[in-house]
Amino acid sequence: MTTQTKQHPLSSNEDVDLYKIYLNKSEIDYNNIGVLLDDPTCNIILILFLDKKIVDLFRMNLDAEDFSNKTFSFTSSDKVEIRVLQGEYITGEQLISINSIKEIWNKAKEQKLDVNQDELKNYILRIWNKVKKAGRGSDFTVETKRIVNETSHGRCMYKGCGLKLTIDEITGVKGNYSYFAHNVASSEKAARGLIVLSEKLSNDPNNVLHLCDKHHRLIDNIAVSTHPAHLLSRMREEFIELSESLLDGLKYQPCLTFLILFPVRGNIIGRPTNYQISSSLSVKNLRQSERMYELISNETAHLEETDNLYWPLMIKSIEKTSESLASQCVNTNKSVALFAFGAMPTLIALGAMIGNKKGYIPILRDRSSGQWGWVNNKQEKDFFNIKNIDQLTNNEKEIIISFAFTAEPEAFKNASRELNNKGNLKRIEIIAKKLGNDCLSHPDAGDYFSHELQQLFHKLREENKVYRIHILPCMSNAASVYLGMAIDRYHPDILLYEYADSTDGLQTMIPVLSLSYKDGKTILECCKN
């Protein structure tokens, strides 16, 4: 893999021939070539592909005819593809990076045309001479308008708008309030105009946005420079992806959705968008049947409380939430999705309080991006390993179980050491095969994880005579709820740990909540440290 673009452009036919000899020595058979330009044209980069993978970048400073001849000498194809990064320059840093050029090539995927050898020569001549045609390309045909209307579903395609274009939003009067706008302008002399491409793409539905009046004026008059063609193309693509995803939900079974946002010490957690709800449910062939029910959402009274008040308040919130869930789901046969977030002990306790009889589906939230949704449509269920279980005897009484899913923190070792100072407790380690927030990336894997834990807890109680388990979690919100749903009345008592600083300044974990069962009822209490 080479990048000749780190050097000066090849400035003669002989230089190009020598470069071809150099490439042939590497025994690479290039099967396609692309021509990438910026706008205004400061750079023309030739890209050699091998099985759709970019393997070489180079530049040539030749006259138009030689440029065309030498370009086609690198490939057996009778066409090359031109793409233009409209409205932006390719920087020197980008110029010498294959990854950067790949990103730009993909970004400009809708601003393209295929040309033969003569067409490439004429195109290069017009680019270098900066000859732009007057007038506009062809008008929209009836078929193009039909396709754009159908693709937009009669809505504004501008990101975040989605306004219905068949009714006036102020008066309620029905009519046609839509505008068609080009990504690459129909006129070469317009702000988003491109030589040759303006004419070629003028009547192409893929080059047209369906917009409301406000956003039509925004992209064509008010903020033209901040709306280059590739950005508008991406906007169109994202609108289609979102609308099709939402409409696909019509063929799925209805599902109740609940928002449960326990406060996390001063942090406000964002609600899922409609798209995130739809995509989260679609992996199980489900759709939202009604509005999302908010059971608890960032209660400010909890945000800055000290530990003395925080955990007692959280217990009340957990109990209230689980009771509300039970009352609202008792007479329904619909699936139930939980968009739940909070401290890990809180979510584990919630899972234990609601149990696993209803088949709740916790939804994953990425901690870094704040996005809700599953990473994979399908996943291997055994994404974790269980270590040290063979070291247990049949009379352990108390043990530690650590869950290293998102990371394997030092706090596990420090907390285990402190527990061992009080009593020689053995630690079972449950570790994700690939650490990360998304190691549990599909609800089927969550069900499997919960079932395996349920069996493990039962074995620890019946065979190893364990009556108390100290749980040290480092896991996602969804994994925390699935863990809690694995706990039932036939299992040992549970102590749930949270991160804290030890007396020597090291990060450790301390018990904050306990789970036990008395008279067939789950008892949730604060731990006394």
C-alpha positions in Angstrom: 0.0 0.0 0.0 1.6 3.3 -1.1 0.8 7.0 -1.2 2.7 8.8 -4.0 0.7 11.9 -2.9 3.4 12.5 -0.2 5.6 13.6 -3.1 5.3 16.1 -6.0 2.8 15.1 -8.8 4.1 13.0 -11.6 5.0 15.6 -14.2 5.7 13.7 -17.4 4.6 10.6 -19.3 8.0 9.0 -18.5 7.5 9.6 -14.8 4.1 7.9 -15.0 5.5 4.9 -16.9 8.3 4.5 -14.3 5.7 4.7 -11.5 3.7 2.0 -13.3 6.8 -0.2 -13.4 7.2 0.3 -9.7 3.7 -0.8 -9.1 3.9 -3.8 -11.3 6.9 -5.0 -9.3 4.6 -5.2 -6.3 2.5 -7.6 -8.3 -0.8 -5.8 -7.7 -3.5 -6.1 -10.4 -5.6 -3.0 -10.1 -9.1 -3.5 -11.3 -10.6 -0.1 -10.9 -9.6 3.6 -10.7 -11.2 6.6 -9.3 -10.6 10.4 -9.8 -11.3 12.5 -6.7 -11.4 16.3 -6.9 -12.2 19.1 -4.4 -14.2 22.3 -5.2 -12.9 24.8 -6.2 -10.4 22.4 -7.8 -7.0 22.5 -6.1 -6.4 18.8 -6.0 -7.0 15.9 -8.4 -6.2 12.6 -6.8 -6.1 9.3 -8.6 -7.2 6.3 -6.5 -6.3 2.7 -7.4 -8.6 0.0 -6.1 -8.1 -3.7 -5.5 -11.3 -5.5 -4.8 -13.0 -2.3 -3.8 -10.2 -1.5 -1.3 -8.0 1.6 -1.8 -4.4 0.5 -2.2 -2.7 3.5 -3.9 -3.0 7.3 -4.2 -1.1 9.4 -6.8 -1.2 12.7 -8.7 -0.3 13.6 -12.3 0.5 17.1 -13.7 -0.1 16.4 -17.4 -2.1 18.1 -20.1 -5.7 16.9 -20.5 -5.1 14.3 -23.2 -2.1 12.8 -21.6 -3.9 12.8 -18.2 -6.8 10.9 -19.7 -4.5 8.4 -21.6 -2.3 7.7 -18.6 -5.3 7.3 -16.2 -6.8 4.6 -18.4 -3.5 2.9 -18.7 -3.8 1.8 -15.1 -7.0 -0.1 -15.6 -8.6 -2.5 -18.2 -12.1 -0.9 -17.5 -13.5 1.4 -20.2 -14.9 3.7 -17.5 -13.5 5.6 -14.5 -15.5 7.1 -11.7 -15.2 10.8 -10.9 -16.2 12.1 -7.5 -16.2 15.7 -6.3 -16.0 17.0 -2.7 -18.3 20.0 -3.4 -17.6 23.2 -1.5 -14.5 22.0 0.4 -10.8 21.7 0.0 -8.7 18.6 0.5 -6.0 19.6 3.0 -2.4 18.7 2.8 -2.7 16.4 5.8 -5.7 14.6 4.2 -3.9 14.4 0.9 -1.2 12.0 2.2 -3.5 9.7 4.2 -5.3 6.8 2.6 -7.8 6.7 5.5 -8.6 10.4 5.0 -9.0 10.0 1.3 -11.2 6.9 1.8 -13.4 9.0 4.1 -13.7 11.8 1.5 -14.4 9.3 -1.3 -17.3 7.8 0.7 -18.5 11.3 1.7 -18.8 12.3 -2.0 -20.5 9.1 -3.1 -23.6 10.9 -4.5 -21.5 13.6 -6.4 -20.2 11.3 -9.0 -20.2 10.3 -12.7 -18.7 7.6 -14.8 -16.7 8.7 -17.9 -14.9 7.1 -20.8 -11.5 8.2 -22.0 -12.7 11.0 -24.2 -15.1 12.3 -21.6 -12.4 12.4 -19.0 -10.2 14.4 -21.3 -13.0 16.9 -22.0 -13.9 17.1 -18.3 -10.3 17.8 -17.3 -10.1 20.6 -20.0 -13.2 22.2 -18.6 -12.0 21.9 -15.0 -8.6 23.5 -15.8 -10.1 26.2 -18.0 -12.8 26.8 -15.4 -15.4 26.9 -18.2 -18.9 26.8 -16.6 -22.0 26.6 -18.8 -24.8 29.2 -18.5 -28.3 28.1 -17.8 -29.8 25.2 -15.9 -30.0 21.5 -16.4 -33.3 19.7 -17.3 -36.4 20.3 -15.2 -37.8 17.6 -12.9 -39.8 15.1 -14.8 -43.1 13.8 -13.4 -41.4 10.5 -12.6 -38.6 12.2 -10.6 -41.2 14.2 -8.6 -43.2 11.0 -7.9 -40.0 9.2 -6.6 -39.0 12.1 -4.4 -42.6 12.4 -3.0 -42.7 8.7 -2.4 -39.3 8.6 -0.7 -40.0 11.5 1.6 -43.5 10.3 2.5 -44.7 13.8 2.1 -42.4 15.2 4.8 -39.6 17.7 4.9 -36.3 15.8 4.7 -34.2 18.4 6.5 -32.6 16.8 9.6 -34.8 17.2 12.6 -37.8 18.7 10.8 -40.1 16.1 9.2 -42.8 18.7 8.7 -45.9 17.3 6.9 -45.9 19.1 3.5 -49.6 18.6 2.6 -51.0 20.9 5.2 -50.2 24.4 6.5 -49.0 24.0 10.1 -50.5 27.4 11.2 -53.9 27.5 9.4 -54.5 23.8 8.9 -55.4 24.4 5.3 -54.6 21.4 3.1 -52.5 21.9 -0.1 -49.0 21.4 -1.5 -46.5 23.3 0.7 -43.4 21.5 -0.6 -40.2 22.5 -2.4 -37.8 20.4 -4.4 -34.1 21.3 -3.9 -31.0 20.1 -5.6 -28.0 18.8 -3.6 -25.7 19.6 -6.6 -27.3 22.7 -8.1 -28.9 22.4 -11.5 -26.8 25.3 -12.8 -23.0 25.0 -12.9 -22.7 28.7 -12.0 -24.9 28.3 -8.8 -23.3 28.1 -5.3 -23.5 24.3 -5.3 -22.9 24.0 -9.0 -20.4 21.6 -10.4 -19.0 21.3 -14.0 -20.8 18.5 -15.9 -22.3 17.1 -12.7 -24.9 19.8 -12.5 -26.3 18.8 -15.9 -25.9 15.1 -15.3 -27.6 15.1 -11.9 -30.2 17.7 -12.5 -33.1 15.3 -12.9 -31.7 12.5 -10.7 -34.0 11.7 -7.7 -31.0 10.8 -5.6 -29.8 14.4 -6.0 -33.1 16.0 -4.8 -34.4 16.9 -1.3 -38.1 17.4 -0.5 -38.2 20.4 1.8 -40.5 22.8 3.6 -40.3 26.6 2.7 -38.1 27.4 5.7 -35.4 24.8 5.0 -35.6 25.4 1.3 -34.7 29.1 1.9 -32.1 28.1 4.4 -30.0 25.8 2.2 -30.4 27.9 -1.0 -30.2 31.5 0.2 -29.3 32.0 3.9 -26.7 29.3 4.7 -25.5 28.0 1.4 -21.8 27.7 2.4 -22.6 25.5 5.4 -24.8 23.1 3.4 -22.4 21.5 0.8 -23.8 18.8 -1.5 -22.3 15.9 0.4 -24.0 17.1 3.7 -27.4 17.3 2.0 -26.9 13.9 0.4 -26.1 12.4 3.8 -29.2 14.2 5.3 -31.3 12.6 2.6 -29.8 9.2 3.3 -30.4 9.5 7.1 -34.0 10.6 6.5 -34.7 7.6 4.4 -33.0 5.2 6.9 -35.0 6.7 9.8 -38.4 6.8 8.0 -38.1 3.3 6.7 -37.0 2.0 10.1 -40.1 3.6 11.7 -42.4 2.3 9.1 -40.9 -1.2 9.3 -42.2 -1.2 12.8 -45.8 -1.5 11.5 -45.2 -5.2 10.7 -43.9 -6.0 14.3 -45.8 -7.1 17.4 -46.8 -4.2 19.8 -44.6 -3.7 22.9 -45.1 -1.5 25.9 -42.2 0.9 26.7 -41.2 2.4 30.0 -38.7 5.1 30.8 -36.9 4.6 34.1 -34.1 7.1 34.7 -32.8 6.9 38.2 -30.6 9.9 39.1 -26.9 9.3 39.0 -25.3 11.9 41.4 -25.9 15.1 39.5 -26.1 13.6 36.0 -29.1 14.2 33.8 -29.7 11.2 31.4 -31.2 11.9 28.0 -34.4 10.3 26.8 -34.3 7.9 23.8 -35.4 9.4 20.5 -38.2 7.8 18.4 -35.6 6.3 16.1 -33.6 4.8 19.0 -36.8 3.3 20.4 -37.8 1.8 17.1 -34.3 0.3 16.4 -34.0 -1.0 19.9 -37.3 -2.9 19.6 -36.8 -4.0 16.0 -34.1 -6.6 16.9 -36.9 -8.5 18.6 -39.4 -7.8 15.9 -41.3 -5.5 18.2 -42.8 -2.0 17.8 -43.9 0.6 20.3 -47.7 0.2 20.8 -48.4 3.3 22.8 -46.6 6.4 24.1 -43.7 5.7 26.4 -44.6 5.6 30.1 -42.4 7.6 32.4 -42.1 5.9 35.8 -39.1 7.9 37.0 -37.1 10.5 35.2 -34.1 12.3 36.7 -35.7 13.3 40.0 -33.8 16.4 41.1 -34.4 15.7 44.8 -32.1 12.7 44.4 -29.4 14.3 42.4 -27.1 15.7 45.1 -28.1 13.7 48.2 -25.4 12.3 50.5 -25.1 8.6 51.0 -27.1 8.8 54.2 -30.2 10.0 52.3 -29.4 8.9 48.7 -29.8 5.1 49.2 -32.9 5.3 51.4 -34.5 7.5 48.8 -33.4 5.2 46.0 -35.0 2.2 47.8 -38.3 4.1 47.8 -37.9 4.9 44.1 -37.1 1.3 43.2 -40.1 -0.1 45.2 -42.4 2.5 43.7 -41.1 1.8 40.2 -41.4 -2.0 40.5 -45.0 -1.6 41.9 -46.0 0.7 39.0 -44.6 -1.7 36.5 -46.4 -4.7 38.0 -49.8 -2.8 38.1 -49.5 -1.6 34.5 -48.4 -4.9 33.0 -50.5 -7.4 35.0 -53.3 -7.7 32.5 -51.4 -7.4 29.2 -49.8 -10.1 27.0 -47.6 -7.6 25.3 -43.8 -7.6 25.6 -42.4 -4.9 27.9 -39.2 -2.9 27.1 -37.4 -1.0 29.9 -35.3 2.0 29.0 -33.7 2.0 32.4 -30.6 3.8 33.6 -29.0 4.5 36.9 -26.3 3.3 39.3 -25.5 -0.4 38.9 -26.8 -1.5 42.4 -30.1 0.4 41.7 -30.7 -1.4 38.4 -29.7 -4.8 39.8 -32.2 -4.2 42.7 -34.9 -3.1 40.2 -34.3 -6.3 38.2 -34.7 -8.4 41.4 -37.9 -6.6 42.4 -39.6 -7.1 39.1 -38.4 -10.7 38.6 -38.3 -12.6 35.3 -41.8 -13.9 35.0 -43.0 -11.2 32.7 -40.1 -11.4 30.3 -39.0 -7.8 30.5 -36.5 -6.5 27.9 -33.9 -4.1 29.3 -32.6 -1.8 26.5 -28.8 -1.1 26.3 -27.5 2.5 26.6 -24.0 3.4 25.5 -22.4 5.4 28.3 -20.0 7.4 26.1 -22.4 8.5 23.4 -25.6 8.4 25.3 -27.3 6.5 22.5 -29.9 3.8 23.3 -30.0 0.6 21.2 -28.5 -2.8 20.6 -25.2 -3.1 18.7 -26.0 -6.4 16.9 -29.0 -7.9 15.3 -27.7 -11.3 16.4 -25.1 -12.4 18.9 -23.4 -15.4 20.3 -25.0 -16.0 23.7 -22.0 -17.2 25.7 -20.2 -13.9 25.6 -18.7 -14.4 29.1 -16.6 -16.9 31.1 -17.1 -18.1 34.7 -13.8 -18.6 36.6 -12.8 -20.2 39.9 -16.1 -22.0 40.6 -14.2 -25.3 40.9 -12.4 -23.9 43.9 -15.5 -23.8 46.0 -16.2 -26.4 48.7 -19.6 -27.6 50.0 -19.6 -25.2 52.9 -18.6 -21.7 51.8 -21.2 -19.7 53.6 -20.2 -16.4 52.0 -18.5 -15.7 48.6 -17.7 -12.8 46.2 -18.8 -12.7 42.6 -17.3 -10.0 40.4 -18.8 -9.1 37.0 -16.1 -7.6 34.7 -18.1 -6.7 31.6 -17.3 -3.1 30.7 -13.8 -3.2 32.5 -11.9 -5.1 35.1 -11.1 -2.3 37.7 -8.6 -2.4 40.5 -11.5 -1.8 42.8 -12.4 -5.5 42.5 -9.1 -6.6 44.0 -9.1 -3.9 46.7 -12.7 -4.8 47.8 -11.9 -8.5 47.7 -8.8 -7.9 49.8 -10.8 -5.9 52.4 -13.4 -8.7 52.5 -10.7 -11.3 53.0 -9.4 -9.4 56.0 -12.8 -10.0 57.6 -13.2 -13.6 56.4 -11.5 -15.8 53.9 -14.0 -15.3 51.0 -13.4 -16.9 47.7 -14.2 -14.9 44.5 -15.9 -16.2 41.4 -15.0 -14.1 38.4 -17.5 -13.6 35.6 -15.6 -11.9 32.7 -16.8 -10.8 29.3 -14.8 -12.4 26.4 -14.5 -8.9 25.0 -14.7 -6.1 27.5 -16.9 -3.1 26.7 -20.2 -1.5 27.3 -21.6 -3.5 24.4 -20.3 -7.0 25.3 -23.9 -7.9 26.0 -25.2 -6.5 22.7 -28.5 -8.4 22.1 -31.5 -9.2 24.3 -31.3 -12.9 23.5 -27.8 -12.9 25.0 -29.3 -11.1 28.1 -31.9 -13.8 28.5 -29.2 -16.5 28.3 -27.0 -14.6 30.8 -29.9 -14.3 33.2 -30.8 -17.9 32.9 -27.2 -19.1 33.5 -26.9 -16.9 36.6 -30.2 -18.2 38.0 -28.8 -21.7 37.7 -25.5 -20.7 39.2 -27.1 -19.0 42.2 -29.3 -22.1 42.8 -26.2 -24.4 42.7 -24.4 -22.1 45.1 -27.2 -22.3 47.6 -28.0 -26.0 47.3 -24.6 -27.6 46.7 -22.1 -25.2 48.2 -24.3 -24.0 51.1 -23.7 -20.3 50.3 -26.1 -18.1 52.2 -24.7 -14.7 51.2 -23.1 -13.4 47.9 -21.2 -10.1 47.7 -21.7 -8.8 44.2 -19.1 -6.5 42.7 -20.5 -5.2 39.3 -18.8 -3.4 36.4 -21.4 -3.7 33.6 -23.8 -1.9 31.4 -27.3 -0.8 32.4 -28.9 -3.6 30.5 -26.6 -6.3 32.0 -27.3 -4.9 35.5 -31.1 -5.4 35.1 -30.6 -8.8 33.5 -28.4 -9.8 36.5 -31.1 -8.6 39.0 -33.8 -10.6 37.1 -31.8 -13.7 37.7 -32.1 -13.4 41.5 -35.1 -15.2 43.2 -36.3 -16.4 46.5 -34.5 -19.7 46.3 -31.1 -18.1 46.1 -28.6 -16.8 48.7 -29.0 -13.3 50.2 -27.3 -10.6 48.0 -25.1 -7.6 48.9 -24.8 -5.1 46.1 -21.6 -3.0 46.0 -20.9 0.5 44.7 -17.6 2.3 44.0 -16.0 4.3 46.8 -12.6 5.5 48.0 -10.9 3.5 50.8 -9.2 5.0 53.8 -5.8 4.8 52.0 -7.1 6.6 48.9 -7.4 3.6 46.6 -10.7 3.0 44.8 -12.6 0.2 46.3 -16.3 -1.0 46.6 -18.6 -0.9 49.5 -22.0 -2.6 50.1 -24.9 -0.2 49.6 -28.0 -2.4 49.2 -29.0 -5.9 50.4 -31.6 -8.3 48.9 -33.2 -11.0 50.9 -36.5 -12.9 51.0 -38.9 -13.3 53.9 -42.3 -14.8 53.8 -42.2 -15.0 50.0 -41.4 -11.3 49.7 -38.3 -9.5 48.4 -36.8 -7.3 51.1 -34.6 -4.4 49.9 -32.6 -2.6 52.5 -29.6 -0.3 52.9 -26.4 -1.7 54.1 -24.7 -0.4 57.2 -21.0 0.2 56.7 
